[in-house]
Amino acid sequence: MRRKAVAAALAVGVVLSFLPVYQSQAWWSNGHRLMTTEAIKLIPDPEWRQFFEHYAYFLNETCVWPDSIYKAEDPMEEPRHYYDLEIPPEKRTYRDGVLPQAVHNYTMAMVEALKRGDWFEALALAGRVAHYVEDAHQPYHATVNYNPMDKHGLADSLVEKHWSELTLDLSASIEPIDNLTQFAFEIIVDSNQKVARLNATLIGDPNDPSDDREWSDDLRDLISEQASRAIVAVARVWWTAITLAGVEPPDLSQSYSISVDLAAPDRAKTRLLAEATVLDGLEIPLDAEVTWTFGQDSGEARRADVGLYKIRIDSEVLQKYAGQTVTLTVKATKEGYGTAEASAQVYVEPLEIPTPQPSGPSLELKWVALIAIVVVAAVVVILLLRRR
């Protein structure tokens, strides 16, 4: 059941990644990944830091799922990414933003996953809360006027585009947080106060379009500050979850094995579509070399997402085995992890060849015959009339 849930989550991610992302997206995907990777290095406990480093590749996926998956999957997701600070508490609705509450709720969910030893869910939630905390540091996510002069998308790009130019200060102490909601709210207040600095470069003089700039020294300093604060804040939120859970990280030696699950139809005719999910020993998705065999035919599976592979066999191959039940086998191999196989039986339905219909007279011949009958009838009538 657990593996089916992992496969379903990855499959949903592949499908929804092609859907549009709402306007409230903050920081481009690689911006989130860069900050999340830096946050891993700040985890105080060496064993927990090693665990997060081991799965950095997976956190680099889960930290963008709030944009790439959850927004399209859940209509309640978008307000978790922002907080319109100017709206007073007595007039607020859910659509005015719930980012501080989201940080609290999903951090506490991470705590419970850690206690259960559900490492897939714990890492998925770690990426999720990292995304929300990082979004809180984008000033346009802390204000009602979130897209002035259509500059929101440009602001989202700044961490990713200018990462090599940023000066990060990650010297702050990583301490557990007493009140997660208040912690996130204070980040929002600070980000809101920096909207004017962001506007000063991206908009400049609103009456002078030539004053618009995409980058400046002050903006470099601002984005360096916000990225630094975001990285430290993510590490503190993770450390809070780890501290509250009060558990030890898993033995990573258990992760060095590989398994593969295969989802395939039991019948196929013109096309066979199947999915293979590759997991390590802790049931975390894992990239590997994945191949398939079908009867005497074989090929490579196509990677669709981390640990998720697509198999497509077209009619040209299928119909070699028409009327037979054939074994589809997938094999996953990764150095240091070993090899795993899974198989499924697929009945190949023969293609239906239409029975040729007896050919009757062509349409032209039918018309010629009809005209001939009419002419003959007309001649007969004329002859009869003349006899009279």
N, C-alpha and C positions, 0 to 999 in steps of 0.2 A: 504493500500500500504506500509506504514511504517513497519508494522509487517511482511509483506512478505519479505521485504528487510533484516530485522533482521534474519528471518529464513534462507534466502538464504545465508547470510554471515556465519552463524553458520554451515550450511550444507557444504558449501565449505571448512570451516575449518576442519571439520571431515574428508572429503575425502582427502584433500591435506596433512593432518598430516601424512598420510602413505607414502607420496612421499619423495624421497631423498632430503636432505638439502645440499645446495651448500657449498663449502669449506670455503667461507668467513664468515661463522657463527662465532660470537664472544660471549664469555661467554655462558656457558650452560644455559638452560632455567631457572633453579632455581637461578642461579647467577643474571639473569635479574630481576627475581621476588623479590629477597632479596633486591637488590638496589632500585627498584621501591617502595617497601613498606617503606623503610627508607626515601625516598624522600617525601612521603606523609606527614610525621611528621614535615617537615620543611616549609610547606606552611604557610606564615605569618598570613593570615587572618583566624581567628577561624572558621567562617562559611564555607568558602571554604575548609578549612582543614577537617571539619566534612563531607562535601559532598564527598571528595576524600576518606576519611576513610570508609564511608558508602559503597562505591563501590570499596574498595580495592580488593575484590575477583575478580571483573571484570577486573580491571587494571592488575591483575596478569595473566590474559589471554591475554589481548590486547597487553601487552608489549612483548609477544613472537610471536605474529602473523606475524611480519616481517620475521621471520625465518620459522615458521610453515605453514604460508599461502601465504604471498605475494610473496615469491621467486618463488614458483611453479606456482603461478597464473600470474605473470607479469615478462616477460624476462628483463624488465628494472629495476627490483628491486635490484638485487645483488650489483651494484655499489653504491647504496645509503648507503651501510654499511661500506665503506672504502674510503680512499683517498691516492693514491700513491704519497707521497710528493716529491719524488726525480725527478719526471717528470716535466720539466719546462712548464709554461703556454702555450707557443706557440706550444708545441708538444702534449698537452693533448687531449685525446678523452674521451667520456662518460665512456668507459670501464676502464679508469684509476681512477675512483672514483668520486663521487659527494656528499659525505656525508655532507659537510657544507651547500650546497644548499638544500639538503633534510631536514636538521634541520630547515632552514628558511621556506621552502615551506609548510611543514606539520604543523609547529607551526602557521603559518598564516591561514592555513585551520582550525586549532583548534579554532583560534580567531573567524572565521566566524561561526563555529558551535555553539560556546558559545553565540554569538549574536542572532542566530536563536532559541536558546533554544533547540537545537537538542542534547540532553544529551547523547544518544547512540553514535553518531558520535564524539562528543567532547571527550568522554572517550576512544573511539577507537583511536583517533588521539593522545590523551595524552599518551597512551601506545606506540604508534608508535614512537613519537619523543623521548620518554624515551629510547627506544631501540637504536635509532641512536646515541643519546648522550652517552649512556653507551658503545656502540661499539667504539666510538671515543677514549675512554680511554684504549682500548686494544692496546698496542703498535704495534702489528703485523697488525693492520688495518690502520696504518699510514705510511706504507713503501712498496716499490716494492718487497722486499724480505720477503713476508708475511708468508712463510712456511719453514724457515730454518731447515734443517735436519729433516723435517717432524714433527716439534714441535708445529705447530699452534693449533692442537686439544688439546694438553696438556695445552697450555696457556689458551685456552677457559675454561678449567675446574677449574682454580685456585680459582676463587671467590667462587664457589659452594663448592668445596672440602675443602677449608680452611677457610670458613666463621667464624667459632668459634675462629680461631686463629688471626683474623685481629683486628687491633686497629684503630677504625674509629675516624676521627676528623671532626666533622660536625659543627664547630663553625663559619664558614664563613657566612657573611651576605647575606641574600637572597634579592637581588636587581633586578629590571627589567633590561633587556639587550637592549642596544641601537641598536646594529647591530648583528643579529643572525648569519648571515653567517660568519662574522669576528670572532665572539665568538667561533663557532665550529672550524674554521680554526686554531685559537690559541690553542685549545685543541689538534688538530692533530699535530701541531708543537711540543708541549710539549711531546706528546706520542711518536713521532718519536725519540726524544732525549733520550728516555728510552729503546729503542730497545736493546742497548748494555748491559744494566743491566739485561734485561730479558734473553738475550742470554748467559750471563755469568754463569747463573745457569743451564738453560735448555740444553745448548750445551757445555759450558766450552771450553775446548781445542778441536777444530774440528778434530784434528789428534789423539785424545785419547778418544775413545768411553767410557772408564771407567770414564771419567771426567763428563759425563752427570749426572745431578741430577734433581729431580722433585721438590725440595723444598729446601729453605735455609733461613737463617735469613734475608739476604738482599732482597730476593724475597718476603718474608712476608712483609717487610717494603714497598717495591714497590707496591705490590698489595693492601696493606692497603691504601696507598696514592692514587692509581688510583681509588679504590672503593669509597673512601671518596670524591674525586673530582667529580666523576661521580654522586654521590647522590646529592651533592650540585648543580651541573650543571643542573640536571633534575629539581630540585625544582625551580631553577631560570628561566628555560625555561617555565615551567608551569605558574609561577607567571607573567612572561612577557605576556603570552597569556591572562591570567585573567585580567591583568591591561589594555591591549590594547582593550579587549572586553568591558570593562566598564559596566558589568552587575552583578546582584546579583545571587547567587546560588539559585536553586529551593528550594521550601519548601519540605523538606524530608518527612513530614507527608503525602504528596501526593503519595509517593512511596509505602506506606504500603497497597497495594491492589494487587490482582493477576489476571491475565488473561491467557488464553491458546488458542492457535490456532492449528487447526488440518489440516494436509494435507494428504489426503487419496485418493486412486483411486476409481472410481465409479463402477468398476467391478473387480472381483477376481475369480480365479479358484483353482490353486494349492498353492498359497501363497499370503498373503496380507501384504504389507509393507506400514507403515504410519509413519509420523513424528508429534510430538507435540512440539510446542515452548511456553515456559512459560516466561511471562514478568511481571515486577512489574508495579506500577502505572505511572512511568516515562518511561515506555517501554524499560527498561533495562533487559536483560536476567537474570533469577532468577532460582536457583535450588529449587526443591520442590519434594514432593512425588507424583508420577504420576502413575495412574492405568487406565486400560481400561476394557470395557465390550463389548461383541459382542454377541448379543442374550442372551443366558443363560450362556455364558462362560465369564471368566474374567482373568486378570493377571496384572503384573506390567510392566510398560514401562522401557526400558533400557536407562540409561543416556549415551549420546554420547558426549556431551560438555555442558558447562555451559548454562542452560536453554533449551537445546535441547535433546529430548527423542525419541527413536526409538521403534516402535511397530511392532512385527512380529507374524502373525497368520498363521499357516501351514494348509495343506490340511485336516489333521485329524479333526480339528475343523471346518474349512470352510464347508466341505462337509456335515456336519450335517444340513446345511441350503441350500443345493443345490436347485437352482431354486427359491430362495426367495431373497427379498430385505431386508437387515438387517441393523440395526442402530449400528454403531461403536461410542462409547462414551468414551472420555478421561476425567479424573478428576484430577485436580492438587490441592494439599493442602500444605500449609506451615503455621506453627504457627506464629501468629502475622500478617499474610497477608490475611487469609481466604481461600476460596475455589472457584475454577472456573471450568466450564465444557465446552466442545465443542463436536460436534457430526457430523457425516457424514453418508450418506446412501450408502451402498455397495450391489450391486447385485452379488450373488454367482452363477457363471456358473457351471452347472453340468459337472462332468467329462464324457468324451466320452468313453463308453465301446465298444471296437471293436466287431463287429458281427462275430461270429465263422463261418469260411468257411467250406463248405462240405468237408469231408475228402475223398480224392481219394485214389487209390492204392498207397501203399508206393513205394519208389524208388526201393527197393529190389525186390518187386513183379513185377514191370515193367521190370526190367532186366531179371528176371526168365522167364517171359512170352515171352520176345524177344528171349531169348536163345532157349526156347522150339519151337518157330516158326521156327527158323533157323534149329534146329535139324530135325524137321518134314520135312521141305523143302528138307534138304539134303538126308533124307531117301527116299523120293519120287523120287528124281532125280536118286539115285542109283538103285532103283527098275526099273525105266524106262529104264535105260541104260542096265541092265541085260536082259530085254526082247528083246532087239535088238540083 
